[in-house]
Amino acid sequence: MIAKQLLRSGTSIGANIFEAQNAESRADFIHKMKVAAKEASETLYWLILCERSTYPFDPALPDNLTEIIRILSKIIATSKG
């Protein structure tokens, strides 16, 4: 169940960023990037659950995702300005 949720939210990040590249307006671009950031946050949640489980886990994954979240936040802030 966790793997399915992780796959859905994780792949949604890229899909929303890809969609934002064809946004109809700046507001639409910002909205799509915000959705990508929300999906990244959800993905981080699922990664934390995986990390706390008994299954093998790459501890670099949450750090990498946190960096993606920072990048998305910067893009959103820059786009608003």
N, C-alpha and C positions, 0 to 999 in steps of 0.2 A: 504494500500500500504506500509506504513512504517513497519507494523507488518511483512509483507511478506519478506521485505528486511532484517529486523532484524533477522528473523528466518534463512534466507539463510546465511548471513554472520556469525551469531553466531554459527550455527552448523558447518560451514566450519572450524572454528578454531580447534575444536576437531578432525575433519576428517583429517585435514592436519597434526596435531601432531601424530595421530594414524598412518598415512601413513609414517611419518618420522621415526617411529620406525623400519620400514622395508626398510630403504633407502639402495640403492646399493653402496653408497660411502659417505664419509664425506661431499663432495660438494653437493651431492643430499640431505643429511640430512639437511644441512644448508639452501639449497634452500627451502625445504618444511617447515622448521621452519620460514623462512622469509615470505612465503606465509601465514602461520598461523598468524604471527604478523600483516601483512597487513589486513587480515580479521578482526583481533581484533580491529585494528584502525578504520576500516569501521563500525564495530559494535558499537564502542564508538560514532561515528558520529550519528548513528541512535538512540542511547540511549539519546544523547543530544537533539535531536529533540523531542523525546518522553517526556523528562523532561520539555521541554518548551511548551508542549501542555497542554490541559485542562484535559487530562485523568489521572487517578490515576497512580502514579509512585513511585517506591521504590528508594529513593535517594542513597542507598548504591550500586546500580548496577554499575554506572560509576566508583566508587572507586574500586570495586572488579575487574572490567575489566582492569582498569589502573594497578592494581597489576599483573594481568595476562600478560599484555604487558611488564611490567618490567621483569618478569620471563623469558618470551620468548626472550627478548633482551639480558639478561644475558646468556641464553643457547646458543644463536647465537654467542655472543662474546667469550664465553669459547670454543665453538666448532672451532672457527677460530684460536684460539691460540694454 
